[in-house]
Amino acid sequence: MTPLRIQLSVYAVAFFAGNVFSIVTVIIPLWALELDASPLTIGLLVSSRQVLAVIFSIHAGALLDRFDSRRVIIFLSLVGSALAALYPLLPLVIAAISIQMLAGFAEVGCWIGAQSLVGRLLKGKPVYAGRMTAVARAGGFIGPALAGFAWQIGGSAGGFGFLSVWVLLGSAMALTLPSVPPHLPETDDRKAPELEKASTKFLPKSADYKATLRLLLLPAIALIIAATFLRQVGSGIQSGFYGVWLSEAGITAGMIGLLIGTSSLVSAFSALSIGPLVKRFDEQWLLIVMIFLPVVAIAVTPALSLLSLLFIATALRGIGQGLNLPLMMSIASRSVGQNLQARIVALRISFNRLGSLIFPVLMGLIAEFSGLEASFYIVGAAAVVLLGLLSLWVWRSNRETSG
């Protein structure tokens, strides 16, 4: 059993590092509305946060595998906190997009580090992954709700100031982690940091990308990557246009934050049930169902006219989100060795953020031509079709394996 002190340190880091994006989904759309941005501009503003995250997530994972994860997390948290404080000072969307890209990379690096600790320090066990997810989702309830109220009280300065403090607290929690030295195989990779010049130690390497992308040849990893990409349909809707739709429907910023936070709170409790569930159900099929549920729950938002129905839908989304993350973390971490724990997380998050980059822009384009309400239904229906195809692939793969 992993010592309780180490468990608590990992959970504390996840509490803050795992919810930066949730807070951003509250304040960025509100800020965009202040700038009188069009739906397409809002989609671009939200998606820009994922550009560097998609390109350099694997590099961030390689750094976390190659160096002390604790130090990398602390450094990136400090960078992210400083960038968050700059938003209210930038009136131009172009400048904001540039900050979004840099802040997105810092955020994703910290979250990769936090999730890689499940494999490094918590041995990839589903029960620990579930507990970490539960704590992260609890933070996902508190963070967005407080961010919404901070915005109501202090406007953009209050919202982004809160975000800056939240990220800084994540850095403070990382100080409680034990040193997490690299776990590299007996290859030239292990000697590389010692032989390279200091100026090149932190540069991207094609070998890291090749080694990480080869993991897609593993069937279990291919399933995880497909699932995590489709999972981002719901997250893309939430980060881009969920708050916009609710705001235009007369819902206050504080209530929007509370709705998003409620999803995370329910996720916290559902994640704790992962241990008993994996004993009763096949992990692959459970994962697919728990991707389907949150996508549908948020895609029907425009059809829900009552606040009570919105809370029920966001709770259903929370159930799925609370279970699909620990399933993906656990399956992926058990599929690779210790030397690839951060990189497998980075591979998953690369496709995760690729979905976050594509879907808000796609939804913005659809909204420009078909209206915002129709965009919810069109994007949601497309995701359901793709999940159906993924289910067919899993069924055929399992049948061939058993045969």
VEXKOLNU-609009 format. One line per field, with one value per residue (C-alpha): z, x, y; residue in one letter. Coordinates in Angstrom, 1 decimal, always signed. Layout:
! residues N
c3: [Z|...];
c1: [X|...];
c2: [Y|...];
residuo: [a|...];
This chain:
! residues 403
c3: [+0.0|-0.9|+2.2|+3.1|+3.0|-0.6|-1.6|+0.0|-1.8|-5.2|-4.5|-3.4|-6.6|-8.6|-6.7|-8.2|-11.4|-12.6|-12.6|-14.3|-17.5|-15.7|-14.3|-17.7|-19.2|-16.8|-17.3|-20.9|-22.5|-20.2|-21.1|-24.8|-24.4|-22.8|-26.0|-28.1|-29.8|-32.5|-32.1|-34.4|-32.5|-29.2|-30.7|-31.8|-28.4|-26.5|-29.0|-29.0|-25.5|-27.0|-29.8|-28.0|-25.7|-28.8|-30.4|-27.2|-24.8|-25.8|-25.2|-21.8|-21.0|-22.1|-19.8|-16.9|-17.6|-18.1|-15.1|-11.6|-12.1|-8.9|-10.2|-13.6|-12.1|-9.7|-12.6|-15.0|-12.2|-11.5|-15.2|-15.5|-12.5|-13.9|-17.3|-15.7|-14.1|-17.5|-19.1|-17.8|-19.0|-22.6|-24.4|-27.8|-28.7|-30.7|-27.6|-25.5|-27.9|-27.5|-23.7|-24.1|-26.0|-23.5|-20.5|-22.1|-22.4|-18.8|-17.6|-19.6|-18.4|-14.8|-15.4|-17.3|-14.3|-11.8|-13.8|-14.3|-10.6|-10.6|-12.4|-10.7|-7.1|-6.9|-9.1|-11.6|-9.3|-10.2|-6.6|-6.3|-9.8|-8.6|-5.4|-7.3|-9.7|-6.9|-5.2|-8.6|-9.3|-5.8|-6.8|-10.0|-8.0|-5.8|-8.4|-11.1|-8.5|-6.8|-10.1|-11.2|-7.9|-8.2|-11.6|-10.3|-7.5|-9.3|-13.1|-15.3|-12.7|-10.0|-12.2|-13.6|-10.3|-8.7|-11.5|-10.9|-7.2|-7.8|-10.1|-7.6|-4.9|-7.2|-7.2|-3.4|-3.1|-5.5|-2.9|-0.6|-3.2|-2.7|-5.4|-8.4|-10.2|-13.9|-14.6|-17.9|-19.6|-20.0|-23.3|-24.6|-23.4|-19.8|-20.4|-22.7|-20.0|-18.6|-22.0|-23.6|-23.3|-20.8|-23.6|-25.4|-22.5|-22.7|-26.4|-28.2|-29.6|-32.6|-30.8|-28.0|-30.4|-32.4|-29.2|-27.9|-31.1|-31.5|-28.4|-30.7|-32.1|-28.7|-29.0|-25.4|-26.1|-29.4|-27.6|-24.9|-27.5|-29.5|-26.3|-25.0|-28.3|-28.4|-24.7|-25.7|-27.7|-24.4|-22.9|-26.1|-25.9|-22.3|-22.7|-25.7|-25.8|-22.7|-20.7|-23.8|-24.2|-20.5|-20.2|-23.2|-21.5|-18.5|-16.2|-14.0|-14.0|-10.5|-11.4|-14.5|-12.3|-9.9|-12.8|-14.0|-10.5|-9.8|-12.6|-10.9|-7.5|-8.8|-10.6|-7.3|-5.8|-8.9|-9.2|-5.8|-7.2|-9.8|-7.7|-7.3|-10.9|-12.6|-10.7|-12.2|-15.7|-18.5|-18.4|-22.2|-22.4|-19.1|-20.6|-23.8|-21.8|-19.6|-22.7|-24.2|-21.1|-20.6|-24.3|-24.6|-21.3|-22.5|-26.1|-25.0|-23.1|-25.4|-24.9|-21.1|-20.1|-16.4|-14.0|-12.3|-15.6|-16.2|-12.8|-13.6|-16.9|-15.5|-12.7|-15.4|-17.2|-13.9|-13.4|-16.7|-16.4|-12.9|-14.1|-17.6|-16.4|-13.8|-16.3|-19.0|-16.5|-15.0|-18.3|-19.9|-17.0|-16.8|-20.5|-20.5|-18.3|-15.7|-18.1|-20.2|-17.6|-18.3|-22.1|-22.2|-20.3|-22.7|-25.7|-24.3|-23.4|-26.9|-28.5|-25.6|-26.3|-30.1|-29.6|-27.4|-30.2|-33.0|-31.5|-30.3|-33.7|-35.5|-33.3|-33.8|-37.6|-37.3|-35.1|-37.7|-40.3|-38.4|-35.2|-31.7|-30.7|-33.7|-33.2|-29.8|-31.5|-34.6|-32.7|-30.2|-32.8|-34.7|-31.5|-30.9|-34.4|-33.9|-30.5|-32.3|-34.7|-31.8|-30.1|-33.2|-33.4|-29.8|-30.3|-33.4|-31.8|-28.7|-30.9|-32.9|-29.7|-28.1|-31.4];
c1: [+0.0|+1.3|+2.0|-0.9|+1.4|+2.4|-1.3|-2.4|+0.4|-0.7|-4.3|-3.5|-1.7|-4.6|-7.1|-5.5|-3.8|-6.8|-9.3|-7.6|-9.4|-12.8|-12.2|-11.2|-14.4|-16.3|-14.3|-13.0|-16.5|-17.7|-14.7|-15.3|-18.8|-17.4|-15.4|-18.5|-16.9|-18.7|-19.4|-16.5|-14.1|-15.2|-14.4|-11.0|-10.3|-11.2|-9.4|-6.2|-5.5|-4.9|-2.5|+0.8|-0.7|-1.4|+2.0|+4.2|+2.2|+4.4|+7.5|+6.2|+5.6|+9.2|+10.5|+8.5|+9.9|+13.4|+13.6|+12.2|+8.5|+8.1|+10.3|+8.7|+5.2|+6.3|+8.0|+5.0|+2.6|+4.5|+4.5|+0.8|+0.0|+1.9|+0.2|-3.3|-2.7|-2.0|-5.4|-7.2|-4.4|-4.9|-7.8|-7.0|-8.2|-5.0|-2.9|-5.3|-4.9|-1.2|-1.5|-4.0|-1.6|+1.2|-1.0|-2.5|+0.9|+1.7|-1.6|-1.4|+2.2|+1.1|-1.9|+0.3|+2.6|-0.2|-1.7|+1.7|+2.0|-0.8|+1.5|+4.8|+3.8|+0.4|+1.2|-1.6|-4.3|-7.9|-8.8|-6.1|-6.9|-10.5|-9.6|-7.3|-10.2|-12.6|-10.3|-9.7|-13.5|-14.1|-11.7|-13.6|-16.7|-15.1|-12.9|-15.5|-18.1|-15.7|-14.4|-18.0|-18.6|-15.2|-16.3|-19.6|-17.8|-14.7|-15.4|-12.5|-9.9|-11.6|-12.1|-8.5|-7.0|-8.7|-7.4|-3.8|-4.1|-5.6|-2.7|-0.1|-1.7|-1.0|+2.6|+2.6|+1.0|+3.7|+6.3|+4.8|+5.6|+8.5|+11.2|+10.1|+13.3|+13.2|+12.5|+14.3|+15.4|+18.9|+19.4|+21.1|+18.0|+19.1|+22.5|+21.3|+20.6|+24.1|+25.8|+23.8|+24.6|+22.4|+21.0|+19.6|+18.3|+14.9|+14.4|+11.9|+13.4|+12.0|+12.9|+10.5|+7.7|+8.4|+8.6|+5.4|+3.4|+4.4|+2.3|-0.8|+0.0|-1.2|-4.9|-5.6|-3.9|-5.7|-9.0|-8.0|-6.9|-10.1|-12.2|-10.4|-10.8|-14.5|-14.7|-13.7|-16.9|-18.7|-15.8|-15.5|-19.2|-18.8|-15.6|-16.9|-20.6|-22.3|-21.6|-22.5|-25.9|-26.7|-25.7|-27.9|-30.7|-30.4|-28.4|-25.9|-22.2|-22.3|-25.0|-23.1|-20.0|-22.2|-23.7|-20.2|-19.0|-21.9|-20.8|-17.4|-18.9|-20.9|-17.8|-16.0|-18.5|-18.9|-15.1|-15.0|-17.2|-14.7|-13.2|-16.4|-17.5|-14.4|-14.9|-18.4|-18.1|-15.7|-13.4|-13.7|-17.5|-17.8|-15.5|-17.5|-20.8|-19.2|-18.1|-21.6|-23.4|-21.6|-21.7|-25.4|-26.1|-24.5|-25.7|-29.3|-28.7|-30.8|-33.8|-33.8|-35.8|-35.8|-32.9|-33.7|-33.3|-30.0|-28.7|-29.9|-28.2|-24.9|-25.1|-25.4|-22.5|-20.6|-21.2|-19.7|-16.8|-16.0|-15.7|-14.2|-11.0|-9.8|-10.7|-8.4|-5.7|-5.7|-5.9|-3.2|-0.8|-1.0|-0.3|+3.2|+6.3|+7.5|+9.7|+6.7|+4.2|+4.3|+4.5|+1.4|-0.5|+0.9|-0.2|-3.7|-3.8|-2.4|-5.5|-7.6|-6.5|-6.7|-10.4|-10.6|-8.9|-11.2|-14.6|-15.1|-14.0|-16.2|-19.1|-18.5|-18.7|-21.9|-23.4|-22.5|-24.6|-27.2|-27.6|-26.2|-29.0|-28.6|-24.8|-25.4|-27.5|-25.4|-22.1|-23.7|-25.3|-22.0|-20.2|-22.9|-22.3|-18.6|-19.0|-21.2|-18.4|-15.9|-18.2|-18.3|-14.5|-14.2|-16.7|-14.9|-11.5|-12.7|-14.3|-11.1|-9.0|-11.3|-11.4];
c2: [+0.0|+3.5|+5.6|+7.9|+11.0|+10.3|+9.7|+13.0|+14.9|+13.5|+14.2|+17.8|+18.5|+17.0|+19.2|+22.3|+21.1|+19.2|+22.1|+25.0|+24.3|+24.1|+27.6|+28.8|+27.5|+29.9|+33.1|+33.0|+32.9|+35.7|+37.8|+37.1|+38.4|+41.6|+42.0|+41.6|+38.6|+36.6|+32.9|+32.0|+34.4|+32.8|+29.4|+30.5|+32.1|+29.0|+26.6|+28.7|+27.4|+24.0|+24.8|+24.4|+21.8|+19.6|+20.2|+19.9|+17.6|+14.7|+16.8|+17.8|+14.1|+13.3|+16.0|+14.6|+11.1|+12.4|+14.8|+15.2|+15.5|+17.5|+20.3|+20.4|+20.7|+23.6|+25.5|+25.2|+26.2|+29.4|+30.2|+29.6|+31.7|+34.7|+34.3|+34.2|+37.6|+39.1|+38.6|+41.7|+43.8|+42.7|+44.3|+42.8|+39.3|+38.6|+39.3|+37.2|+34.3|+34.3|+34.2|+31.4|+29.3|+29.7|+29.3|+26.2|+24.5|+25.3|+24.0|+20.8|+20.1|+20.3|+18.0|+15.5|+15.5|+15.0|+12.1|+10.4|+10.2|+7.7|+5.3|+6.5|+6.7|+5.0|+2.0|+2.6|+1.0|+1.8|+2.6|+5.2|+6.6|+6.9|+8.7|+11.1|+11.8|+12.3|+14.9|+16.6|+16.7|+18.2|+21.0|+21.2|+22.0|+24.6|+26.3|+27.2|+28.2|+30.5|+31.8|+32.7|+34.6|+36.3|+37.5|+38.8|+40.7|+42.0|+41.5|+40.3|+41.4|+39.3|+36.2|+36.1|+37.1|+34.1|+31.9|+33.2|+32.4|+28.9|+27.9|+29.3|+27.1|+24.1|+25.0|+25.2|+21.7|+20.3|+21.2|+18.5|+15.8|+13.5|+13.8|+11.8|+10.8|+9.6|+6.0|+5.5|+2.2|+1.1|+2.9|+6.0|+7.9|+7.4|+8.9|+11.7|+14.3|+13.8|+14.0|+16.8|+20.4|+22.3|+24.4|+21.3|+19.2|+20.8|+20.9|+18.6|+15.4|+13.5|+10.2|+11.1|+11.6|+8.5|+6.3|+7.8|+7.6|+3.9|+3.2|+3.7|+0.2|-1.3|-2.1|-0.9|+2.4|+2.8|+2.5|+5.0|+7.5|+7.2|+7.5|+10.5|+12.3|+11.7|+12.6|+16.1|+16.7|+17.4|+19.3|+21.3|+22.3|+23.2|+25.2|+27.1|+27.6|+26.2|+29.4|+31.5|+29.8|+30.0|+33.6|+34.6|+32.6|+34.9|+32.7|+34.6|+34.1|+32.6|+30.1|+29.1|+28.4|+26.5|+24.3|+23.5|+23.0|+20.6|+18.4|+18.1|+17.5|+14.6|+13.4|+13.3|+10.9|+8.7|+8.3|+6.6|+3.8|+2.8|-0.1|-2.1|-1.3|-2.7|-5.9|-6.3|-4.9|-5.0|-1.9|-1.3|-1.3|+0.7|+3.3|+3.7|+4.0|+6.7|+8.6|+8.5|+9.7|+13.1|+13.9|+13.4|+15.2|+18.5|+18.3|+18.5|+21.7|+24.0|+21.7|+22.2|+25.3|+24.7|+25.2|+22.0|+20.1|+21.8|+20.6|+17.0|+17.0|+18.4|+15.8|+13.0|+14.5|+14.4|+10.7|+9.9|+12.3|+11.0|+7.4|+7.7|+9.5|+7.0|+4.2|+5.8|+6.5|+3.0|+1.1|+3.3|+3.2|-0.6|-1.0|+0.6|+0.4|+2.9|+4.7|+5.8|+6.8|+10.5|+10.0|+7.8|+10.5|+13.1|+11.0|+10.8|+14.5|+15.4|+13.9|+15.2|+18.8|+18.2|+17.6|+20.7|+22.6|+21.3|+21.1|+24.7|+26.0|+23.5|+24.3|+28.0|+27.5|+25.5|+28.2|+30.8|+29.0|+27.0|+28.9|+28.2|+25.8|+23.6|+23.4|+21.6|+19.0|+18.5|+18.1|+15.8|+13.6|+13.3|+12.2|+9.5|+8.1|+8.0|+6.3|+3.7|+3.0|+2.7|+0.2|-1.9|-1.9|-3.0|-5.8|-7.1|-6.8|-8.7|-11.3|-11.8|-12.0|-14.6|-16.6];
residuo: [m|t|p|l|r|i|q|l|s|v|y|a|v|a|f|f|a|g|n|v|f|s|i|v|t|v|i|i|p|l|w|a|l|e|l|d|a|s|p|l|t|i|g|l|l|v|s|s|r|q|v|l|a|v|i|f|s|i|h|a|g|a|l|l|d|r|f|d|s|r|r|v|i|i|f|l|s|l|v|g|s|a|l|a|a|l|y|p|l|l|p|l|v|i|a|a|i|s|i|q|m|l|a|g|f|a|e|v|g|c|w|i|g|a|q|s|l|v|g|r|l|l|k|g|k|p|v|y|a|g|r|m|t|a|v|a|r|a|g|g|f|i|g|p|a|l|a|g|f|a|w|q|i|g|g|s|a|g|g|f|g|f|l|s|v|w|v|l|l|g|s|a|m|a|l|t|l|p|s|v|p|p|h|l|p|e|t|d|d|r|k|a|p|e|l|e|k|a|s|t|k|f|l|p|k|s|a|d|y|k|a|t|l|r|l|l|l|l|p|a|i|a|l|i|i|a|a|t|f|l|r|q|v|g|s|g|i|q|s|g|f|y|g|v|w|l|s|e|a|g|i|t|a|g|m|i|g|l|l|i|g|t|s|s|l|v|s|a|f|s|a|l|s|i|g|p|l|v|k|r|f|d|e|q|w|l|l|i|v|m|i|f|l|p|v|v|a|i|a|v|t|p|a|l|s|l|l|s|l|l|f|i|a|t|a|l|r|g|i|g|q|g|l|n|l|p|l|m|m|s|i|a|s|r|s|v|g|q|n|l|q|a|r|i|v|a|l|r|i|s|f|n|r|l|g|s|l|i|f|p|v|l|m|g|l|i|a|e|f|s|g|l|e|a|s|f|y|i|v|g|a|a|a|v|v|l|l|g|l|l|s|l|w|v|w|r|s|n|r|e|t|s|g];
